[in-house]
Amino acid sequence: MSKSIKGTLKRPNSTPHVFKRPNSSRGLNGYFTSQQKYNTLAATSFVSTGPDTLEELLDRHLAKEQKPTVDDDEAELLNRRRLTSARREALSLYRDILRASRFFTWTDSRGFLWRDTLRENARKEFEAARFETDPEIVTRLLLGGQDAVESALEKLAEKHRQEIEKERRVGGDRR
């Protein structure tokens, strides 16, 4: 390209010089200004410094998803909120266990009240999982505990209904 163009290349803001380019269909009668030559050379230099692969081309020109930037303070605050939420749920579950254990007033085979046994076991379970930080494990433990309390209360209510029915039958026979 430089062999076919006569003259020198000047900066775009300087006075335009006219260059002759033989056998050219560009410009008027094969002539074009230094501004046109500069634009042409600048455009061709970008082609040689372009991306080497298709992936580089796509990475350069496609819009990328902007992930919200979270600094260390915000990340710590979010983590505390999650832990606080899990801690609240754990305390709520523990209180539910203590409330539910009030209904277990009979003794086991060793002579201990079921209420005390349930409370001791709940305390041990909660102490064992006290320093668990994985949110998935904490959630699994909380859900398992809630299911256990609900099923124990349902079984207790069913047993209580059966006892009431038994008393009605026995009380009905005496009258």
N, C-alpha and C positions, 0 to 999 in steps of 0.2 A: 504494500500500500504506500509506503513512504517513497518507493522508487518512482511511482507514477505521478506523484504530486510534486510540483515545483514550488519553491519558495520555502519560507521558514514558518514555524508554528509560533504564534504569539499568544499571550494570555487573552481571555475573553473580553476583558474591559479595555484593552488597548485598541488603537485604530485598526479597523479591519483592512487587511491586505487581501488582494485577490490572488487565488492560486488557480493554475490551469491544470485540469485533469483531463487527459485525452481519453476519448471513447467513453465518456461518461454521460449518462442521461440525467444526472443530478444537477440541480442548480440551473441557472439560465445559460444556455449554450455551452454546457460543460464547465462553467466557472462556479466556484462557491467561495464564500468568505472564510476568514480564519476562525470565526465563531462556529461555523458549520463544521469545519475540520476538527476543532477542539471537541465539540459535542460528539462527533463520530468516534474519535479516538477514546474519549472518556467512556463511551458506551461499550466499546470493544474491550476495554481493560476490565470491566466488571464481569465479562463472560469468562475470562481466564481465571479469575479469583472466585468463581462460584463454587457451589457445593459439589463434592466429589460423588456422592451417592444420592439416591432418591430419598432415603431417610433424612439426610442432612437438609435437602431441599424442602421436604415437608416440615421438618422441625423449624426451619427458618421462617417459613411463610404461613403456616397454619396458626390460628389463634389458639393459645394454650389456656387451659383452665387456671385461673388464679386461685390458689389456695390461700385462705386467710392466714396471715402471719400471726402467730401467737408468741409473744415473748415469754420469758421464764416466769415473770410475775403472774401473768394471765393463766399460764398453764398450771402453776401451783394453786391459784385460786379455783380453777375448774376442778382440779383433783381434790381439793379440800371440800368443795361442794358435793362431789360424788361420794367422798368418804363420809361426809356429814349425813348425807341422805341414807347411805347404807347403815351408818351408825344409828340413825333414828329408827330405821326399820328393825335393826337388831334389838334395840332397847324395847321397841314395841312388842316384838315377838317374845322377848324375855318376860315382859310384864304379862302378856297373854298366857304364857306357860305358868307363871306364878298364880294367876287368877284361876286358871283351869285346874291346877293341882288342889285347890281347896275342896273340890268335889270328891277327891279320892280319899275317903276317910277310913277305909278298912285296912287291915294289916296284911302283910305278905307272909310267906311260910316261916320267916325268921322272927316275926313278931314286930317288924317295923311298919310304920304307917306308909302307905303308898305315896301319900302327899310328900313326905320328907325324902323318900327315895327319888321321886320324880324331880324334885327341886335340886337335889345333889347332882343327879345326872345332867340336868340342864346346865347347871353351873359349870360342870366339867367340860361339857361340849362347847359352851361359849368361851371358856378360858382357852381351850385347845385351838379355837379358830380366831382368837383375839387379834393376832398380828397378821392375819391373812390380808394381802393387798390386791390380789388378783380379783377384779370386779366380777368375772364370770364365776369363779369359785364361790365368792361371797353371795352372789345372787342364787346360785344353786343351793347353798347351805340355808339361806333364808327361806327359799321356796320349800325345801324339804322339811324344815322346821314348821312352817305354817301348815303344810299338808298333814304332818304328824299330829299337831294340836287339833286340827279340825277333825281328823279321823278318830282321835281318842275321845273327843267330846261327843261325836256322833255315836260311837259305840257305847259310851256312858249313858247317853240319852236313851238309846235303844234298850239297854239293860234296865234302866230305870222304868221305862214303859212296861217291860215284861214283868218287873216286880209289882208294879201297880195292878196289872191285869191278874197276876197270881193272887194278890191280896183280895181283889174284888171277887174272884172265884171262890176263894176260901171263905171270905166274909159273907158271901151270898149263900153258901151252904149252911152256915151257922144260923141264919135267920129263918 
